Amino acid sequence: MRESTFIESIECRFPYQDRLRALEITEEACSISANAAFAVVDELSRPPAGEAVSLSLSTELLSLIELRIPHPLAQPILSLARKLVSEQLVSVLESLFALRQVERFPGQYAALSIAYFACDDVDGIADLEFNRIRAAWDAA
């Protein structure tokens, strides 16, 4: 399955209540690309409104991705995701640092999303950086 097709198939439709299917999808994501795996991470760290996700499932799937994705962004992005899963936000400065780490890997849109949504950006500082990076990637 192509990366974009896979990501579209799970966006706001991840099987949070079906552990076996969630494991299958996570394995599939890891076999497709780092961006597909980060899309699963994004779904786990920011589930749709009204969707309950067990901490144990999130922890299990994040650990699986950590083992399966040898990408340089795995550690920083999974660290942010673990905070989000635990309902913690990071500072805008930490988010900016993560956004700039992700910037070095064009096309890692899911990782960029996680870095952006990891903070409460009331002043729009991370928003500007997120948009700048996306525009640069899209123009390339």
Backbone as ProteinMPNN parsed JSONL, in Angstrom:
{"seq_chain_A": "MRESTFIESIECRFPYQDRLRALEITEEACSISANAAFAVVDELSRPPAGEAVSLSLSTELLSLIELRIPHPLAQPILSLARKLVSEQLVSVLESLFALRQVERFPGQYAALSIAYFACDDVDGIADLEFNRIRAAWDAA", "coords_chain_A": {"N_chain_A": [[0.844, -1.174, 0.0], [0.505, 2.219, -0.77], [2.104, 4.99, 0.824], [0.592, 7.432, 1.186], [-2.028, 6.541, 0.746], [-2.292, 4.684, 2.792], [-2.04, 6.362, 5.08], [-4.279, 8.023, 4.768], [-6.214, 6.067, 5.148], [-6.17, 5.508, 7.856], [-6.523, 7.878, 9.165], [-8.18, 9.529, 11.625], [-9.591, 7.192, 11.952], [-8.464, 5.131, 13.291], [-8.17, 1.923, 14.798], [-8.798, 2.036, 17.808], [-10.056, 0.539, 19.772], [-9.628, -2.086, 19.176], [-7.278, -4.118, 19.807], [-5.678, -6.126, 18.474], [-6.049, -5.532, 15.744], [-5.062, -2.94, 15.773], [-2.371, -3.445, 16.354], [-1.663, -4.855, 14.022], [-2.014, -2.848, 12.07], [-0.113, -1.021, 12.931], [2.253, -2.486, 12.578], [2.124, -2.736, 9.797], [2.344, -0.032, 9.061], [4.979, 0.504, 9.9], [6.331, -1.047, 8.083], [5.924, 0.288, 5.757], [6.849, 3.073, 5.764], [8.786, 5.577, 7.542], [7.293, 7.911, 7.851], [4.673, 6.922, 7.635], [4.612, 5.341, 9.937], [4.947, 7.372, 11.85], [2.541, 8.609, 11.415], [0.769, 6.85, 12.622], [1.659, 7.218, 15.22], [0.886, 9.873, 15.521], [-1.914, 9.573, 15.425], [-2.277, 8.145, 17.789], [-1.379, 9.946, 19.697], [-3.016, 12.11, 19.375], [-5.967, 11.531, 19.401], [-9.232, 11.393, 17.775], [-11.863, 13.659, 18.789], [-13.773, 12.616, 21.537], [-13.0, 9.994, 21.379], [-11.833, 7.333, 23.195], [-8.716, 6.248, 24.319], [-6.774, 3.665, 25.456], [-4.193, 3.923, 27.859], [-2.418, 1.829, 28.109], [-2.537, 0.534, 25.587], [-1.633, 2.585, 23.895], [0.965, 2.959, 24.92], [2.079, 0.43, 24.418], [1.98, 0.318, 21.577], [3.524, 2.551, 20.857], [5.988, 1.738, 21.869], [6.456, -0.479, 20.243], [6.736, 0.753, 17.744], [9.003, 2.257, 18.289], [10.91, 0.225, 18.453], [10.868, -0.739, 15.844], [11.377, 1.311, 13.999], [14.154, 2.701, 12.778], [14.737, 5.429, 12.567], [16.246, 8.704, 12.636], [14.537, 10.597, 13.814], [12.918, 9.185, 15.483], [13.339, 8.893, 18.34], [13.106, 11.645, 19.428], [10.488, 12.329, 18.53], [8.842, 10.259, 19.474], [9.206, 10.673, 22.166], [7.904, 13.14, 22.549], [5.329, 12.285, 21.813], [4.738, 10.44, 23.826], [4.474, 12.163, 25.97], [2.221, 13.621, 25.144], [0.307, 11.564, 25.064], [0.131, 11.094, 27.74], [-1.203, 13.296, 28.452], [0.232, 15.677, 28.674], [1.704, 18.765, 27.853], [4.349, 20.348, 25.992], [6.739, 23.042, 26.268], [6.566, 26.002, 24.198], [9.065, 26.607, 23.215], [10.361, 24.086, 23.331], [8.789, 22.755, 21.468], [9.397, 24.25, 19.154], [12.096, 23.594, 18.895], [11.867, 20.856, 18.324], [10.396, 20.999, 15.935], [12.307, 22.148, 14.266], [14.189, 20.124, 14.258], [12.782, 18.15, 12.871], [12.497, 19.433, 10.447], [14.83, 18.964, 9.028], [14.354, 16.636, 7.692], [12.805, 16.365, 5.074], [9.421, 15.827, 4.09], [8.507, 14.371, 6.225], [5.831, 14.63, 7.333], [3.956, 13.768, 9.274], [5.489, 13.562, 11.601], [6.188, 16.231, 11.818], [3.708, 17.317, 12.395], [3.186, 16.195, 14.927], [5.227, 17.39, 16.442], [4.43, 20.044, 16.243], [1.816, 20.105, 17.435], [2.442, 19.518, 20.039], [2.616, 21.505, 21.875], [1.038, 24.293, 23.604], [0.283, 26.702, 21.757], [-0.325, 29.636, 22.163], [0.445, 32.161, 21.292], [1.048, 31.859, 18.644], [3.587, 31.301, 17.691], [4.871, 28.795, 17.237], [3.157, 28.019, 15.268], [3.772, 29.721, 13.107], [6.341, 28.767, 12.517], [5.824, 26.078, 11.866], [4.215, 26.447, 9.565], [6.079, 27.734, 7.911], [7.994, 25.724, 7.507], [6.447, 23.694, 6.283], [5.707, 25.045, 3.917], [8.205, 25.375, 2.716], [8.926, 22.69, 2.268], [6.833, 21.908, 0.582], [7.35, 23.501, -1.611], [9.655, 22.481, -2.627]], "CA_chain_A": [[0.0, 0.0, 0.0], [1.243, 3.475, -0.811], [2.114, 5.753, 2.076], [-0.526, 8.376, 1.29], [-3.255, 5.756, 0.858], [-2.299, 4.138, 4.148], [-2.307, 7.434, 6.042], [-5.693, 8.386, 4.61], [-7.064, 4.982, 5.649], [-6.214, 5.479, 9.333], [-6.771, 9.213, 9.708], [-9.429, 9.594, 12.417], [-10.266, 5.892, 11.88], [-7.587, 4.115, 13.873], [-8.977, 1.003, 15.632], [-8.357, 2.172, 19.193], [-10.711, -0.448, 20.643], [-9.308, -3.421, 18.68], [-5.83, -4.228, 20.004], [-5.023, -6.924, 17.431], [-6.065, -4.756, 14.489], [-4.142, -1.823, 15.982], [-1.019, -4.001, 16.199], [-1.484, -5.145, 12.586], [-1.864, -1.577, 11.36], [1.166, -0.447, 13.337], [3.279, -3.261, 11.854], [2.036, -2.341, 8.388], [2.902, 1.322, 8.963], [6.433, 0.408, 10.023], [6.873, -1.658, 6.866], [5.736, 1.228, 4.643], [7.791, 4.195, 5.857], [8.819, 6.274, 8.829], [6.165, 8.842, 7.896], [3.471, 6.127, 7.938], [4.691, 4.988, 11.366], [4.675, 8.59, 12.605], [1.095, 8.872, 11.299], [0.163, 6.061, 13.704], [2.014, 7.936, 16.451], [0.026, 11.054, 15.56], [-3.26, 9.116, 15.791], [-2.26, 7.757, 19.199], [-1.152, 11.094, 20.575], [-4.1, 13.082, 19.197], [-7.149, 10.819, 18.892], [-10.387, 12.257, 17.503], [-12.687, 14.043, 19.943], [-14.71, 11.597, 21.995], [-12.426, 8.651, 21.254], [-11.017, 6.953, 24.346], [-7.592, 5.383, 23.975], [-6.16, 3.202, 26.699], [-2.776, 4.234, 28.018], [-1.639, 0.61, 27.873], [-2.438, 0.321, 24.137], [-0.745, 3.622, 23.363], [2.323, 2.646, 25.347], [2.51, -0.76, 23.683], [2.196, 0.636, 20.168], [4.668, 3.455, 20.758], [7.188, 0.917, 22.085], [6.637, -1.281, 19.03], [7.279, 1.653, 16.714], [10.375, 2.576, 18.699], [11.752, -0.926, 18.093], [10.818, -1.028, 14.411], [11.757, 2.449, 13.151], [15.494, 3.194, 13.109], [14.854, 6.777, 12.008], [16.798, 9.663, 13.595], [13.477, 11.331, 14.501], [12.113, 8.298, 16.33], [13.452, 9.229, 19.767], [12.472, 12.908, 19.834], [9.049, 12.347, 18.241], [8.181, 9.355, 20.418], [9.238, 11.339, 23.474], [6.788, 14.091, 22.532], [4.078, 11.522, 21.77], [4.496, 9.884, 25.163], [3.965, 13.26, 26.799], [0.856, 13.905, 24.706], [-0.527, 10.444, 25.505], [-0.036, 11.305, 29.186], [-1.909, 14.575, 28.571], [1.177, 16.736, 29.021], [2.19, 19.559, 26.734], [5.7, 20.871, 26.173], [6.808, 24.483, 26.056], [6.679, 26.417, 22.8], [10.485, 26.484, 22.872], [10.616, 22.667, 23.044], [8.119, 22.46, 20.208], [10.206, 24.858, 18.091], [13.299, 22.772, 18.753], [11.46, 19.625, 17.639], [10.042, 21.358, 14.555], [13.556, 22.358, 13.519], [14.789, 18.799, 14.057], [12.014, 17.493, 11.816], [12.735, 20.164, 9.195], [15.972, 18.366, 8.33], [13.899, 15.414, 7.032], [11.637, 16.731, 4.262], [8.416, 14.797, 3.843], [8.059, 13.735, 7.468], [4.7, 15.484, 7.715], [3.332, 13.311, 10.522], [6.392, 13.967, 12.682], [6.044, 17.676, 11.924], [2.429, 17.54, 13.066], [3.346, 15.854, 16.343], [6.046, 18.444, 17.049], [3.624, 21.269, 16.29], [0.709, 19.994, 18.376], [2.932, 19.139, 21.365], [2.579, 22.656, 22.777], [-0.121, 25.18, 23.568], [0.897, 27.836, 21.07], [-1.303, 30.727, 22.229], [0.94, 33.34, 20.589], [1.225, 31.554, 17.228], [5.004, 31.218, 17.329], [5.084, 27.476, 16.617], [2.332, 28.022, 14.065], [4.576, 30.348, 12.047], [7.439, 27.86, 12.163], [5.194, 24.942, 11.191], [3.82, 26.879, 8.226], [7.296, 28.008, 7.145], [8.599, 24.433, 7.129], [5.549, 23.063, 5.291], [5.814, 25.779, 2.655], [9.507, 25.05, 2.121], [8.842, 21.309, 1.767], [5.901, 21.86, -0.542], [7.96, 24.203, -2.753], [10.831, 21.722, -3.112]], "C_chain_A": [[0.889, 1.236, 0.0], [1.082, 4.229, 0.505], [0.887, 6.651, 2.214], [-1.861, 7.654, 1.442], [-3.391, 5.181, 2.259], [-2.692, 5.212, 5.157], [-3.767, 7.878, 5.966], [-6.609, 7.333, 5.227], [-7.166, 4.946, 7.179], [-6.574, 6.818, 9.945], [-8.166, 9.306, 10.322], [-10.24, 8.297, 12.343], [-9.397, 4.772, 12.462], [-8.414, 3.229, 14.813], [-8.526, 0.969, 17.094], [-8.909, 1.075, 20.108], [-10.428, -1.893, 20.227], [-7.787, -3.601, 18.698], [-5.141, -4.992, 18.876], [-4.965, -6.174, 16.105], [-5.107, -3.568, 14.604], [-2.684, -2.276, 15.832], [-0.711, -4.28, 14.731], [-1.218, -3.858, 11.806], [-0.522, -0.934, 11.686], [2.316, -1.169, 12.641], [3.305, -2.868, 10.385], [2.662, -0.961, 8.187], [4.425, 1.284, 8.989], [7.071, -0.198, 8.776], [6.762, -0.728, 5.662], [6.79, 2.328, 4.666], [7.779, 4.772, 7.272], [7.636, 7.228, 8.936], [4.861, 8.112, 8.197], [3.459, 5.732, 9.416], [4.407, 6.215, 12.235], [3.204, 8.993, 12.497], [0.33, 8.074, 12.355], [0.437, 6.754, 15.031], [1.121, 9.166, 16.615], [-1.399, 10.675, 15.963], [-3.334, 8.745, 17.268], [-2.149, 8.967, 20.116], [-2.239, 12.158, 20.457], [-5.335, 12.388, 18.62], [-8.303, 11.788, 18.629], [-11.179, 12.542, 18.776], [-13.677, 12.932, 20.265], [-14.19, 10.174, 21.913], [-11.521, 8.38, 22.446], [-9.93, 5.982, 23.894], [-6.926, 4.967, 25.275], [-4.668, 3.533, 26.702], [-1.93, 3.003, 27.725], [-1.491, 0.324, 26.375], [-1.483, 1.342, 23.529], [0.707, 3.317, 23.685], [2.883, 1.458, 24.575], [2.843, -0.433, 22.226], [3.373, 1.591, 19.973], [5.98, 2.693, 20.957], [7.49, 0.051, 20.868], [7.252, -0.431, 17.923], [8.726, 2.008, 17.034], [11.348, 1.459, 18.309], [11.896, -1.106, 16.584], [11.307, 0.097, 13.506], [13.128, 2.983, 13.574], [15.753, 4.597, 12.55], [15.422, 7.735, 13.056], [15.741, 10.467, 14.365], [12.694, 10.477, 15.493], [12.16, 8.716, 17.796], [12.769, 10.551, 20.116], [10.954, 12.927, 19.607], [8.3, 11.429, 19.2], [8.18, 9.933, 21.832], [8.099, 12.357, 23.586], [5.447, 13.355, 22.591], [3.749, 10.936, 23.139], [3.969, 10.959, 26.118], [2.514, 13.563, 26.429], [-0.114, 12.822, 25.159], [-0.819, 10.572, 26.997], [-0.69, 12.649, 29.494], [-1.026, 15.699, 29.101], [1.544, 17.479, 27.74], [3.62, 20.002, 27.033], [5.653, 22.382, 25.961], [6.88, 24.777, 24.555], [8.129, 26.285, 22.348], [10.852, 25.037, 22.532], [9.974, 22.259, 21.718], [8.91, 23.025, 19.026], [11.467, 24.049, 17.835], [12.973, 21.494, 17.976], [11.097, 19.907, 16.184], [11.303, 21.52, 13.708], [14.33, 21.065, 13.326], [14.106, 18.101, 12.886], [12.288, 18.14, 10.461], [13.861, 19.551, 8.37], [15.604, 17.109, 7.55], [12.632, 15.707, 6.22], [10.711, 15.537, 4.01], [7.919, 14.085, 5.082], [6.929, 14.572, 8.077], [4.049, 15.058, 9.031], [4.194, 13.698, 11.724], [6.295, 15.476, 12.898], [4.766, 18.034, 12.683], [2.536, 17.276, 14.569], [4.135, 16.946, 17.063], [5.245, 19.731, 17.219], [2.548, 21.206, 17.366], [1.144, 19.633, 19.797], [2.889, 20.29, 22.366], [1.255, 23.398, 22.654], [0.395, 26.515, 23.052], [-0.049, 29.038, 21.021], [-0.857, 31.97, 21.458], [1.215, 33.092, 19.11], [2.66, 31.437, 16.764], [5.313, 29.885, 16.637], [4.292, 27.367, 15.32], [3.107, 28.614, 12.884], [5.683, 29.412, 11.57], [6.925, 26.637, 11.4], [4.849, 25.31, 9.747], [5.025, 27.171, 7.337], [7.92, 26.714, 6.624], [7.744, 23.74, 6.064], [5.679, 23.741, 3.937], [7.124, 25.455, 1.944], [9.5, 23.639, 1.549], [7.972, 21.24, 0.534], [6.483, 22.507, -1.796], [9.095, 23.402, -3.377], [10.452, 20.702, -4.172]], "O_chain_A": [[1.905, 1.283, 0.693], [0.067, 4.118, 1.194], [0.216, 6.63, 3.247], [-2.73, 8.108, 2.186], [-4.475, 5.192, 2.842], [-3.573, 4.996, 5.99], [-4.411, 8.082, 6.996], [-7.663, 7.667, 5.769], [-8.132, 4.417, 7.729], [-6.899, 6.887, 11.131], [-9.181, 9.18, 9.637], [-11.436, 8.297, 12.636], [-9.592, 3.599, 12.143], [-9.267, 3.734, 15.544], [-7.944, -0.014, 17.551], [-8.283, 0.73, 21.11], [-10.931, -2.825, 20.854], [-7.101, -3.278, 17.729], [-4.112, -4.541, 18.372], [-3.938, -6.186, 15.425], [-4.418, -3.23, 13.641], [-1.865, -1.565, 15.25], [0.382, -3.974, 14.254], [-0.305, -3.798, 10.983], [0.128, -0.366, 10.808], [3.253, -0.527, 12.166], [4.372, -2.69, 9.798], [3.424, -0.755, 7.243], [5.082, 1.952, 8.191], [8.219, 0.104, 8.452], [7.437, -0.937, 4.655], [7.537, 2.497, 3.703], [6.89, 4.491, 8.076], [7.034, 7.343, 10.004], [4.025, 8.629, 8.939], [2.415, 5.783, 10.068], [3.706, 6.112, 13.241], [2.677, 9.65, 13.395], [-0.647, 8.566, 12.919], [-0.455, 6.863, 15.872], [0.658, 9.462, 17.716], [-2.025, 11.378, 16.756], [-4.343, 9.002, 17.925], [-2.755, 9.001, 21.187], [-2.373, 13.011, 21.334], [-5.705, 12.636, 17.472], [-8.343, 12.878, 19.199], [-11.16, 11.753, 19.721], [-14.33, 12.384, 19.378], [-14.873, 9.241, 22.337], [-10.557, 9.108, 22.68], [-10.199, 5.018, 23.176], [-6.558, 5.808, 26.095], [-3.985, 3.431, 25.683], [-0.844, 3.117, 27.157], [-0.417, -0.089, 25.939], [-0.618, 0.984, 22.73], [1.576, 3.408, 22.817], [4.031, 1.484, 24.131], [3.874, -0.863, 21.708], [4.135, 1.445, 19.018], [6.971, 2.976, 20.284], [8.652, -0.131, 20.506], [8.186, -0.863, 17.248], [9.572, 2.052, 16.141], [12.473, 1.726, 17.887], [12.93, -1.572, 16.106], [11.624, -0.154, 12.343], [13.248, 3.64, 14.608], [16.863, 4.904, 12.113], [15.117, 7.599, 14.241], [16.022, 10.965, 15.455], [11.889, 11.003, 16.261], [11.113, 8.877, 18.423], [11.929, 10.581, 21.016], [10.219, 13.489, 20.419], [7.229, 11.791, 19.688], [7.247, 9.699, 22.601], [7.415, 12.419, 24.608], [4.543, 13.752, 23.327], [2.59, 10.944, 23.554], [3.121, 10.686, 26.968], [1.674, 13.742, 27.311], [-1.228, 13.122, 25.589], [-1.898, 10.197, 27.457], [-0.727, 13.085, 30.645], [-1.47, 16.554, 29.867], [1.676, 16.875, 26.675], [4.043, 20.026, 28.188], [4.639, 22.924, 25.523], [7.215, 23.904, 23.754], [8.388, 25.891, 21.211], [11.569, 24.788, 21.563], [10.56, 21.502, 20.945], [9.073, 22.349, 18.01], [11.859, 23.845, 16.686], [13.717, 21.101, 17.078], [11.454, 19.132, 15.296], [11.348, 21.073, 12.562], [15.052, 20.918, 12.339], [14.769, 17.533, 12.017], [12.307, 17.454, 9.439], [13.838, 19.618, 7.141], [16.438, 16.566, 6.825], [11.528, 15.343, 6.626], [11.152, 14.416, 3.756], [6.998, 13.273, 4.999], [7.053, 15.133, 9.165], [3.635, 15.909, 9.817], [3.667, 14.119, 12.754], [6.317, 15.943, 14.037], [4.757, 18.945, 13.511], [2.03, 18.052, 15.38], [3.763, 17.374, 18.156], [5.376, 20.422, 18.23], [2.384, 22.156, 18.131], [0.296, 19.458, 20.672], [3.098, 20.086, 23.562], [0.468, 23.166, 21.737], [0.881, 27.349, 23.817], [-0.521, 29.41, 19.946], [-1.699, 32.752, 21.016], [1.58, 34.022, 18.391], [2.925, 31.469, 15.562], [5.941, 29.859, 15.578], [4.718, 26.694, 14.382], [3.091, 28.056, 11.787], [5.929, 29.282, 10.371], [7.523, 26.217, 10.409], [5.16, 24.562, 8.82], [4.996, 26.886, 6.14], [8.319, 26.62, 5.463], [8.268, 23.256, 5.06], [5.753, 23.063, 2.913], [7.153, 25.282, 0.725], [10.017, 23.416, 0.454], [8.326, 20.589, -0.449], [6.152, 22.111, -2.913], [9.453, 23.627, -4.533], [11.317, 19.988, -4.678]]}, "name": "protein", "num_of_chains": 1, "seq": "MRESTFIESIECRFPYQDRLRALEITEEACSISANAAFAVVDELSRPPAGEAVSLSLSTELLSLIELRIPHPLAQPILSLARKLVSEQLVSVLESLFALRQVERFPGQYAALSIAYFACDDVDGIADLEFNRIRAAWDAA"}
